[in-house]
Amino acid sequence: MSRPHPALGAASALASMAGLAALYRAGFGSASQVFGPFPHRGPDHEPVVALTFDDGPNEPWTSRLLDTLGEREVPGTFFQVGRCAERHPDVTRRVVAEGHVLGNHSLSHAFGRYLTEPRQDAEILGGQRVLREVAGVTPLLYRPPWLCHWPWVLRGIARSGSSVVSGTFGSLLEVAQPAPARIAAAAAGRTVPGSVLILHDGREARGGDRASSVAAVGPLVDRLRARGYRFTTVDRLLGLPAYG
């Protein structure tokens, strides 16, 4: 029996890789609408941007971030993990008390839950419940971890009465915590009118050093203001209810 030509095998492997990449972009891409509406930006007729922060609360970084936003009178939208809010309830309450918007970013931010709990009800409703118990508000904005929006995840979000929110990552290198100036420059370069900008004050549900991210926010705000930008929260930008 003749063996397939090596070129055919290589072509098949490349096709498989391309198919996996396309599937990944469809289910995790920040702007992908393949499986249903996945709002990632607002109207583009005015220079307005919503700054959002994921994976907190995480101390001392979330408190330092709140200090920076307060000094510059900038509202933020904080997509918080339920387990993190249980560890730092005073910080979650501070977010709401200082006029920022609290969003739901799941109960545990555990990728394995997408395999064992494909409907995602426990993660969505569990995060919502914890944030309500801690802060006294019921968040209706939900950003799925890793922006995973497979069809069953979107259906779970809809069942909870929440609205799904995507955005644009401010810096693709943020996880490695490069210099603050580099994060600020990258985020400013990716901002357009109507942007929902994603930064991080935590790392999944594990905490971690976010010094560079927090230090980048002040210079980022100053850069954008110099370009004429104003700041708002996600609910106002997208016309969605923040709380139930």
Backbone as CSV, one residue per row, in Angstrom:
resi,resn,N_x,N_y,N_z,CA_x,CA_y,CA_z,C_x,C_y,C_z
1,MET,0.846,-1.203,0.000,0.000,0.000,0.000,0.877,1.248,0.000
2,SER,0.582,2.175,-0.899,1.399,3.382,-0.985,1.058,4.330,0.152
3,ARG,2.067,5.039,0.611,1.866,6.019,1.676,1.517,7.373,1.080
4,PRO,0.717,8.178,1.816,0.397,9.519,1.327,1.665,10.349,1.171
5,HIS,1.672,11.177,0.192,2.811,12.066,-0.013,2.940,12.981,1.207
6,PRO,4.185,13.219,1.693,4.363,14.079,2.884,3.690,15.436,2.745
7,ALA,3.663,15.962,1.532,3.038,17.272,1.343,1.554,17.229,1.657
8,LEU,0.912,16.093,1.345,-0.510,15.966,1.643,-0.749,15.942,3.149
9,GLY,0.139,15.228,3.865,0.013,15.192,5.317,0.196,16.559,5.944
10,ALA,1.167,17.310,5.435,1.404,18.657,5.958,0.218,19.568,5.672
11,ALA,-0.350,19.438,4.471,-1.501,20.262,4.121,-2.693,19.950,5.013
12,SER,-2.866,18.660,5.306,-3.970,18.259,6.185,-3.792,18.820,7.590
13,ALA,-2.547,18.777,8.082,-2.275,19.309,9.419,-2.530,20.805,9.465
14,LEU,-2.102,21.514,8.423,-2.328,22.957,8.378,-3.813,23.288,8.326
15,ALA,-4.564,22.479,7.564,-6.007,22.708,7.483,-6.663,22.495,8.839
16,SER,-6.200,21.467,9.568,-6.750,21.212,10.899,-6.442,22.362,11.850
17,MET,-5.201,22.861,11.777,-4.820,23.988,12.638,-5.630,25.230,12.303
18,ALA,-5.850,25.456,11.011,-6.648,26.615,10.606,-8.080,26.487,11.098
19,GLY,-8.605,25.263,11.044,-9.963,25.041,11.534,-10.075,25.286,13.022
20,LEU,-9.080,24.835,13.791,-9.087,25.065,15.239,-8.962,26.553,15.552
21,ALA,-8.122,27.248,14.789,-7.954,28.686,15.005,-9.264,29.431,14.729
22,ALA,-9.955,29.017,13.665,-11.228,29.658,13.341,-12.262,29.394,14.426
23,LEU,-12.276,28.162,14.961,-13.210,27.823,16.032,-12.899,28.629,17.292
24,TYR,-11.610,28.785,17.570,-11.218,29.575,18.736,-11.679,31.021,18.583
25,ARG,-11.433,31.610,17.419,-11.851,33.001,17.197,-13.361,33.149,17.305
26,ALA,-14.091,32.150,16.842,-15.554,32.222,16.892,-16.055,32.229,18.327
27,GLY,-15.453,31.412,19.195,-15.939,31.272,20.568,-15.258,32.137,21.594
28,PHE,-14.067,32.684,21.267,-13.318,33.492,22.229,-12.950,34.874,21.696
29,GLY,-13.105,35.111,20.407,-12.745,36.406,19.837,-13.593,37.524,20.408
30,SER,-12.957,38.613,20.766,-13.675,39.685,21.457,-14.739,40.351,20.594
31,ALA,-14.579,40.293,19.280,-15.550,40.936,18.397,-16.388,39.936,17.613
32,SER,-16.207,38.644,17.863,-16.930,37.618,17.105,-18.418,37.626,17.438
33,GLN,-19.239,37.592,16.410,-20.689,37.541,16.574,-21.249,36.234,16.001
34,VAL,-20.401,35.233,15.831,-20.794,33.994,15.155,-21.932,33.290,15.883
35,PHE,-21.866,33.249,17.209,-22.846,32.484,17.982,-23.966,33.351,18.558
36,GLY,-23.951,34.622,18.266,-24.991,35.523,18.765,-24.395,36.861,19.124
37,PRO,-25.241,37.831,19.463,-24.752,39.167,19.798,-23.755,39.133,20.953
38,PHE,-22.626,39.811,20.757,-21.564,39.860,21.757,-21.015,41.293,21.757
39,PRO,-21.737,42.229,22.408,-21.400,43.652,22.309,-19.972,43.938,22.770
40,HIS,-19.185,44.549,21.895,-17.798,44.836,22.229,-17.460,46.319,22.130
41,ARG,-18.398,47.143,21.626,-18.181,48.580,21.592,-19.526,49.279,21.464
42,GLY,-19.515,50.569,21.792,-20.733,51.354,21.713,-20.745,52.237,20.482
43,PRO,-21.658,53.213,20.434,-21.735,54.126,19.288,-20.414,54.855,19.074
44,ASP,-20.083,55.084,17.802,-18.791,55.682,17.486,-18.872,57.136,17.054
45,HIS,-19.999,57.791,17.337,-20.152,59.168,16.876,-19.574,60.193,17.848
46,GLU,-19.156,59.760,19.044,-18.554,60.670,20.010,-17.320,60.025,20.619
47,PRO,-16.328,60.829,21.042,-15.118,60.279,21.664,-15.367,59.899,23.129
48,VAL,-16.040,58.792,23.309,-16.375,58.291,24.642,-15.819,56.884,24.772
49,VAL,-15.290,56.558,25.940,-14.716,55.231,26.182,-15.135,54.754,27.569
50,ALA,-15.345,53.449,27.689,-15.631,52.835,28.992,-14.416,52.010,29.407
51,LEU,-13.822,52.365,30.534,-12.717,51.585,31.080,-13.287,50.465,31.946
52,THR,-12.867,49.227,31.687,-13.351,48.090,32.463,-12.170,47.315,33.022
53,PHE,-12.406,46.689,34.167,-11.333,45.993,34.889,-11.825,44.619,35.328
54,ASP,-11.084,43.605,34.953,-11.496,42.221,35.194,-10.669,41.542,36.283
55,ASP,-11.277,40.514,36.874,-10.600,39.524,37.732,-10.357,39.989,39.162
56,GLY,-10.877,41.139,39.561,-10.729,41.568,40.945,-11.901,41.071,41.783
57,PRO,-11.959,41.568,43.043,-10.978,42.457,43.646,-9.701,41.717,44.022
58,ASN,-8.603,42.448,44.003,-7.281,41.869,44.243,-6.443,42.934,44.915
59,GLU,-6.103,42.690,46.146,-5.405,43.709,46.927,-3.887,43.539,46.922
60,PRO,-3.178,44.699,46.971,-3.673,46.073,47.155,-4.043,46.783,45.846
61,TRP,-4.031,46.029,44.746,-4.100,46.663,43.429,-5.458,47.292,43.143
62,THR,-6.542,46.642,43.542,-7.849,47.232,43.265,-8.038,48.537,44.037
63,SER,-7.597,48.570,45.281,-7.710,49.806,46.061,-6.881,50.925,45.443
64,ARG,-5.684,50.604,44.966,-4.840,51.624,44.326,-5.476,52.116,43.030
65,LEU,-6.106,51.196,42.319,-6.804,51.574,41.089,-7.966,52.510,41.401
66,LEU,-8.718,52.193,42.435,-9.822,53.068,42.836,-9.315,54.448,43.243
67,ASP,-8.169,54.496,43.901,-7.575,55.789,44.248,-7.289,56.604,42.993
68,THR,-6.697,55.953,41.984,-6.343,56.640,40.741,-7.582,57.156,40.022
69,LEU,-8.603,56.315,39.921,-9.841,56.728,39.257,-10.504,57.872,40.017
70,GLY,-10.475,57.791,41.345,-11.070,58.853,42.146,-10.356,60.180,41.968
71,GLU,-9.030,60.136,41.937,-8.250,61.361,41.765,-8.563,62.036,40.432
72,ARG,-8.826,61.243,39.406,-9.075,61.790,38.072,-10.570,61.893,37.753
73,GLU,-11.405,61.532,38.704,-12.861,61.589,38.539,-13.306,60.820,37.293
74,VAL,-12.839,59.589,37.198,-13.169,58.707,36.073,-13.981,57.529,36.587
75,PRO,-15.153,57.267,36.003,-15.930,56.093,36.412,-15.391,54.840,35.719
76,GLY,-15.458,53.724,36.406,-15.027,52.457,35.833,-16.098,51.404,35.994
77,THR,-15.950,50.334,35.231,-16.831,49.168,35.360,-15.958,47.991,35.769
78,PHE,-16.262,47.401,36.921,-15.434,46.347,37.495,-16.153,45.012,37.374
79,PHE,-15.632,44.134,36.524,-16.182,42.786,36.394,-15.446,41.887,37.384
80,GLN,-16.134,41.594,38.489,-15.472,40.913,39.594,-15.865,39.443,39.701
81,VAL,-14.926,38.665,40.213,-15.107,37.232,40.433,-15.677,37.024,41.834
82,GLY,-16.712,36.206,41.944,-17.367,36.004,43.235,-16.422,35.565,44.336
83,ARG,-15.566,34.602,44.053,-14.636,34.101,45.076,-13.683,35.198,45.539
84,CYS,-13.299,36.100,44.644,-12.418,37.206,45.023,-13.168,38.215,45.893
85,ALA,-14.436,38.453,45.563,-15.238,39.372,46.369,-15.432,38.831,47.782
86,GLU,-15.519,37.516,47.910,-15.623,36.931,49.246,-14.361,37.186,50.057
87,ARG,-13.197,37.257,49.389,-11.939,37.500,50.097,-11.760,38.970,50.453
88,HIS,-12.308,39.860,49.617,-12.108,41.292,49.835,-13.451,42.030,49.743
89,PRO,-14.391,41.711,50.611,-15.732,42.301,50.490,-15.742,43.823,50.633
90,ASP,-14.870,44.366,51.474,-14.869,45.822,51.657,-14.498,46.541,50.365
91,VAL,-13.638,45.931,49.568,-13.214,46.559,48.319,-14.354,46.529,47.307
92,THR,-15.075,45.427,47.256,-16.235,45.342,46.361,-17.279,46.378,46.753
93,ARG,-17.509,46.534,48.035,-18.467,47.551,48.488,-17.978,48.959,48.142
94,ARG,-16.667,49.150,48.200,-16.106,50.472,47.868,-16.356,50.811,46.396
95,VAL,-16.256,49.824,45.527,-16.517,50.046,44.099,-17.892,50.694,43.911
96,VAL,-18.888,50.110,44.555,-20.254,50.613,44.412,-20.421,51.958,45.116
97,ALA,-19.862,52.078,46.305,-20.020,53.294,47.094,-19.427,54.512,46.392
98,GLU,-18.371,54.291,45.585,-17.705,55.418,44.935,-18.250,55.701,43.533
99,GLY,-19.374,55.061,43.196,-20.062,55.393,41.962,-19.627,54.629,40.732
100,HIS,-18.791,53.619,40.893,-18.424,52.774,39.771,-19.497,51.702,39.594
101,VAL,-19.433,50.982,38.498,-20.414,49.926,38.233,-19.773,48.572,38.484
102,LEU,-20.525,47.710,39.163,-20.071,46.365,39.482,-20.696,45.374,38.506
103,GLY,-19.847,44.627,37.816,-20.309,43.596,36.908,-19.899,42.218,37.390
104,ASN,-20.512,41.203,36.815,-20.303,39.805,37.199,-19.288,39.163,36.248
105,HIS,-18.286,38.510,36.817,-17.258,37.832,36.013,-17.125,36.374,36.439
106,SER,-18.254,35.793,36.834,-18.369,34.378,37.231,-18.092,34.188,38.709
107,LEU,-18.385,32.995,39.169,-18.155,32.650,40.570,-16.695,32.331,40.836
108,SER,-16.072,31.527,39.968,-14.739,31.017,40.284,-13.687,31.234,39.201
109,HIS,-14.078,31.675,38.008,-13.131,31.888,36.902,-12.275,30.639,36.674
110,ALA,-12.921,29.495,36.659,-12.216,28.219,36.480,-12.565,27.636,35.121
111,PHE,-11.546,27.440,34.273,-11.815,26.951,32.924,-12.453,25.575,32.944
112,GLY,-12.093,24.746,33.930,-12.666,23.412,34.014,-14.171,23.410,34.154
113,ARG,-14.715,24.512,34.685,-16.168,24.588,34.830,-16.867,24.627,33.476
114,TYR,-16.168,25.049,32.434,-16.772,25.033,31.107,-16.948,23.599,30.614
115,LEU,-16.184,22.680,31.195,-16.280,21.281,30.817,-17.261,20.536,31.707
116,THR,-17.226,20.815,33.018,-18.092,20.101,33.952,-19.462,20.762,34.118
117,GLU,-19.538,22.075,33.831,-20.805,22.807,33.939,-21.042,23.560,32.628
118,PRO,-21.263,22.839,31.540,-21.353,23.518,30.238,-22.478,24.535,30.154
119,ARG,-23.548,24.378,30.935,-24.632,25.364,30.906,-24.228,26.659,31.599
120,GLN,-23.228,26.583,32.470,-22.677,27.746,33.152,-23.621,28.408,34.154
121,ASP,-24.741,27.764,34.461,-25.679,28.377,35.401,-25.043,28.604,36.772
122,ALA,-24.288,27.616,37.252,-23.700,27.741,38.585,-22.707,28.901,38.637
123,GLU,-21.922,29.070,37.583,-20.931,30.144,37.556,-21.591,31.513,37.436
124,ILE,-22.574,31.616,36.568,-23.227,32.913,36.342,-24.056,33.312,37.552
125,LEU,-24.956,32.424,37.972,-25.842,32.753,39.089,-25.086,32.784,40.410
126,GLY,-24.053,31.920,40.548,-23.265,31.921,41.775,-22.502,33.222,41.949
127,GLY,-21.891,33.716,40.875,-21.196,34.996,40.957,-22.149,36.126,41.267
128,GLN,-23.305,36.111,40.628,-24.310,37.145,40.866,-24.765,37.130,42.329
129,ARG,-24.991,35.927,42.856,-25.458,35.806,44.242,-24.434,36.359,45.229
130,VAL,-23.162,35.994,45.051,-22.117,36.454,45.965,-21.985,37.979,45.909
131,LEU,-21.985,38.535,44.719,-21.841,39.984,44.597,-23.034,40.717,45.213
132,ARG,-24.224,40.127,45.080,-25.408,40.725,45.712,-25.269,40.676,47.234
133,GLU,-24.830,39.544,47.759,-24.686,39.411,49.210,-23.622,40.358,49.764
134,VAL,-22.556,40.560,49.003,-21.446,41.393,49.464,-21.770,42.878,49.327
135,ALA,-22.290,43.272,48.137,-22.410,44.703,47.828,-23.829,45.233,47.866
136,GLY,-24.822,44.345,47.955,-26.199,44.803,48.032,-26.817,45.190,46.710
137,VAL,-26.150,44.854,45.592,-26.706,45.100,44.257,-26.629,43.793,43.469
138,THR,-27.543,43.635,42.508,-27.573,42.430,41.681,-27.072,42.779,40.291
139,PRO,-25.815,42.471,39.965,-25.262,42.843,38.668,-25.976,42.134,37.518
140,LEU,-26.276,42.887,36.476,-26.888,42.318,35.280,-25.961,42.383,34.068
141,LEU,-24.742,42.897,34.265,-23.729,42.876,33.215,-22.812,41.689,33.479
142,TYR,-22.648,40.843,32.470,-21.827,39.638,32.665,-20.766,39.552,31.578
143,ARG,-19.528,39.481,32.015,-18.422,39.228,31.078,-17.877,37.835,31.369
144,PRO,-18.031,36.908,30.428,-17.554,35.545,30.680,-16.037,35.487,30.728
145,PRO,-15.480,34.667,31.621,-14.025,34.508,31.661,-13.468,34.131,30.295
146,TRP,-12.312,34.715,29.990,-11.638,34.508,28.700,-12.517,34.920,27.516
147,LEU,-13.586,35.647,27.781,-14.557,36.048,26.751,-15.156,34.851,26.037
148,CYS,-15.242,33.727,26.718,-15.810,32.518,26.112,-17.306,32.702,25.903
149,HIS,-17.738,32.670,24.650,-19.163,32.848,24.375,-19.677,31.770,23.422
150,TRP,-19.395,30.532,23.793,-20.006,29.411,23.105,-21.528,29.535,23.227
151,PRO,-22.285,28.920,22.333,-23.747,29.092,22.356,-24.381,28.781,23.700
152,TRP,-23.930,27.713,24.356,-24.557,27.346,25.637,-24.212,28.351,26.736
153,VAL,-23.057,29.006,26.632,-22.717,30.050,27.599,-23.648,31.250,27.406
154,LEU,-23.848,31.651,26.158,-24.756,32.768,25.882,-26.171,32.454,26.349
155,ARG,-26.604,31.205,26.169,-27.947,30.837,26.630,-28.036,30.911,28.153
156,GLY,-26.983,30.500,28.840,-26.981,30.590,30.302,-27.039,32.024,30.789
157,ILE,-26.319,32.906,30.124,-26.343,34.318,30.489,-27.749,34.886,30.292
158,ALA,-28.367,34.527,29.171,-29.727,35.011,28.904,-30.707,34.483,29.948
159,ARG,-30.560,33.207,30.340,-31.461,32.637,31.356,-31.363,33.382,32.680
160,SER,-30.185,33.914,32.977,-29.991,34.600,34.257,-30.583,36.005,34.254
161,GLY,-31.023,36.462,33.082,-31.529,37.827,32.975,-30.435,38.860,32.795
162,SER,-29.204,38.394,32.562,-28.065,39.294,32.414,-27.810,39.630,30.947
163,SER,-26.975,40.625,30.739,-26.524,41.010,29.403,-25.040,40.704,29.283
164,VAL,-24.645,40.047,28.195,-23.242,39.724,27.992,-22.503,40.951,27.482
165,VAL,-21.246,41.101,27.919,-20.426,42.248,27.530,-19.040,41.756,27.137
166,SER,-18.576,42.182,25.981,-17.218,41.900,25.538,-16.393,43.180,25.683
167,GLY,-15.480,43.431,24.764,-14.654,44.620,24.811,-13.416,44.445,23.968
168,THR,-12.481,45.361,24.116,-11.192,45.311,23.421,-10.087,45.261,24.456
169,PHE,-9.207,44.272,24.358,-8.104,44.176,25.313,-7.174,45.378,25.133
170,GLY,-6.897,46.054,26.249,-6.037,47.217,26.174,-4.630,46.881,25.739
171,SER,-4.105,45.772,26.234,-2.756,45.341,25.873,-2.724,43.827,25.825
172,LEU,-2.285,43.286,24.701,-2.206,41.835,24.572,-1.080,41.258,25.417
173,LEU,-0.167,42.100,25.894,0.951,41.651,26.719,0.726,41.916,28.204
174,GLU,-0.469,42.379,28.556,-0.706,42.786,29.943,-0.446,41.667,30.936
175,VAL,-0.760,40.422,30.556,-0.587,39.306,31.474,0.860,39.194,31.940
176,ALA,1.823,39.620,31.101,3.240,39.560,31.460,3.697,40.784,32.231
177,GLN,2.807,41.750,32.431,3.088,42.966,33.188,4.331,43.707,32.685
178,PRO,4.297,44.144,31.426,5.388,44.998,30.946,5.338,46.356,31.635
179,ALA,6.219,47.255,31.252,6.274,48.579,31.878,4.934,49.295,31.730
180,PRO,4.529,50.060,32.744,3.261,50.785,32.668,3.132,51.645,31.417
181,ALA,4.210,52.310,31.016,4.150,53.164,29.825,3.805,52.351,28.590
182,ARG,4.278,51.129,28.551,3.994,50.274,27.393,2.520,49.865,27.365
183,ILE,1.971,49.531,28.532,0.548,49.178,28.602,-0.310,50.377,28.228
184,ALA,0.024,51.549,28.776,-0.759,52.756,28.486,-0.716,53.096,27.000
185,ALA,0.458,52.985,26.393,0.589,53.306,24.973,-0.216,52.332,24.118
186,ALA,-0.152,51.040,24.472,-0.897,50.037,23.716,-2.398,50.277,23.831
187,ALA,-2.863,50.528,25.050,-4.294,50.731,25.264,-4.788,51.987,24.561
188,ALA,-4.002,53.049,24.624,-4.396,54.290,23.945,-4.457,54.065,22.437
189,GLY,-3.527,53.279,21.913,-3.504,53.012,20.490,-4.657,52.162,20.005
190,ARG,-5.250,51.385,20.897,-6.363,50.515,20.530,-7.719,51.157,20.806
191,THR,-7.716,52.366,21.351,-8.963,53.043,21.703,-9.500,53.848,20.525
192,VAL,-10.779,53.635,20.249,-11.503,54.424,19.247,-12.813,54.872,19.897
193,PRO,-13.512,55.845,19.320,-14.791,56.255,19.912,-15.728,55.067,20.116
194,GLY,-16.259,54.947,21.332,-17.163,53.850,21.661,-16.485,52.624,22.217
195,SER,-15.170,52.675,22.427,-14.453,51.492,22.913,-14.889,51.092,24.315
196,VAL,-14.937,49.777,24.515,-15.042,49.186,25.849,-13.678,48.561,26.092
197,LEU,-12.849,49.216,26.866,-11.453,48.817,27.015,-11.298,47.873,28.200
198,ILE,-10.626,46.738,27.980,-10.447,45.721,29.013,-9.033,45.783,29.583
199,LEU,-8.942,46.004,30.897,-7.698,45.894,31.647,-7.963,44.968,32.837
200,HIS,-6.928,44.669,33.597,-7.077,43.688,34.677,-6.467,44.204,35.985
201,ASP,-7.243,44.064,37.065,-6.696,44.339,38.383,-6.459,43.048,39.155
202,GLY,-6.718,41.912,38.520,-6.440,40.608,39.113,-6.023,39.641,38.022
203,ARG,-5.863,38.387,38.411,-5.550,37.342,37.436,-6.401,36.123,37.752
204,GLU,-7.441,35.932,36.941,-8.415,34.869,37.174,-8.926,34.991,38.609
205,ALA,-8.883,33.929,39.406,-9.313,34.053,40.806,-8.127,33.933,41.748
206,ARG,-6.911,34.061,41.187,-5.706,33.785,41.973,-5.010,35.030,42.485
207,GLY,-5.495,36.208,42.130,-4.795,37.399,42.562,-3.564,37.627,41.705
208,GLY,-2.478,38.041,42.322,-1.251,38.271,41.582,-0.920,39.738,41.463
209,ASP,0.329,40.012,41.137,0.846,41.374,41.030,0.279,42.048,39.788
210,ARG,-0.386,43.168,39.982,-0.913,43.955,38.873,-0.423,45.401,38.967
211,ALA,0.800,45.557,39.465,1.360,46.895,39.661,1.448,47.668,38.354
212,SER,1.896,47.016,37.288,2.052,47.721,36.013,0.710,48.140,35.442
213,SER,-0.272,47.260,35.535,-1.600,47.595,35.018,-2.172,48.807,35.740
214,VAL,-2.080,48.801,37.062,-2.643,49.904,37.847,-1.885,51.200,37.571
215,ALA,-0.554,51.107,37.483,0.243,52.302,37.226,0.003,52.859,35.827
216,ALA,-0.482,52.025,34.911,-0.735,52.478,33.541,-2.019,53.282,33.411
217,VAL,-2.942,53.121,34.357,-4.272,53.717,34.197,-4.229,55.240,34.232
218,GLY,-3.488,55.830,35.141,-3.399,57.291,35.195,-2.868,57.880,33.885
219,PRO,-1.708,57.411,33.405,-1.201,57.926,32.127,-2.144,57.657,30.955
220,LEU,-2.840,56.523,30.978,-3.804,56.223,29.920,-4.934,57.244,29.921
221,VAL,-5.484,57.521,31.090,-6.556,58.518,31.195,-6.069,59.873,30.684
222,ASP,-4.853,60.242,31.080,-4.320,61.547,30.653,-4.138,61.590,29.139
223,ARG,-3.643,60.525,28.549,-3.471,60.465,27.091,-4.817,60.634,26.379
224,LEU,-5.801,59.886,26.846,-7.099,59.917,26.175,-7.789,61.257,26.367
225,ARG,-7.681,61.842,27.536,-8.275,63.171,27.747,-7.624,64.206,26.837
226,ALA,-6.327,64.065,26.629,-5.642,65.001,25.744,-6.145,64.880,24.305
227,ARG,-6.698,63.720,23.974,-7.275,63.502,22.640,-8.762,63.840,22.604
228,GLY,-9.296,64.340,23.719,-10.690,64.768,23.734,-11.675,63.712,24.198
229,TYR,-11.188,62.608,24.744,-12.095,61.545,25.175,-12.747,61.862,26.511
230,ARG,-13.994,61.386,26.654,-14.703,61.388,27.923,-14.879,59.938,28.368
231,PHE,-15.182,59.766,29.649,-15.252,58.418,30.211,-16.647,58.140,30.755
232,THR,-17.088,56.917,30.568,-18.402,56.508,31.046,-18.333,55.050,31.495
233,THR,-19.469,54.523,31.904,-19.537,53.119,32.308,-20.210,52.296,31.208
234,VAL,-20.026,50.993,31.283,-20.514,50.119,30.214,-22.022,50.205,30.038
235,ASP,-22.754,50.240,31.132,-24.212,50.272,31.021,-24.686,51.514,30.267
236,ARG,-24.069,52.659,30.548,-24.444,53.883,29.862,-24.011,53.868,28.399
237,LEU,-22.827,53.357,28.137,-22.321,53.335,26.761,-23.162,52.423,25.871
238,LEU,-23.526,51.247,26.399,-24.249,50.263,25.603,-25.764,50.328,25.776
239,GLY,-26.237,51.168,26.693,-27.676,51.271,26.911,-28.263,50.026,27.547
240,LEU,-27.557,49.481,28.552,-27.976,48.246,29.215,-28.206,48.520,30.709
241,PRO,-29.098,47.761,31.359,-29.276,47.927,32.811,-28.080,47.365,33.571
242,ALA,-27.594,48.111,34.543,-26.457,47.658,35.336,-26.881,46.677,36.432
243,TYR,-28.053,46.931,37.032,-28.495,46.138,38.174,-29.957,45.745,38.040
244,GLY,-30.286,44.630,38.719,-31.661,44.176,38.730,-32.366,44.559,40.002
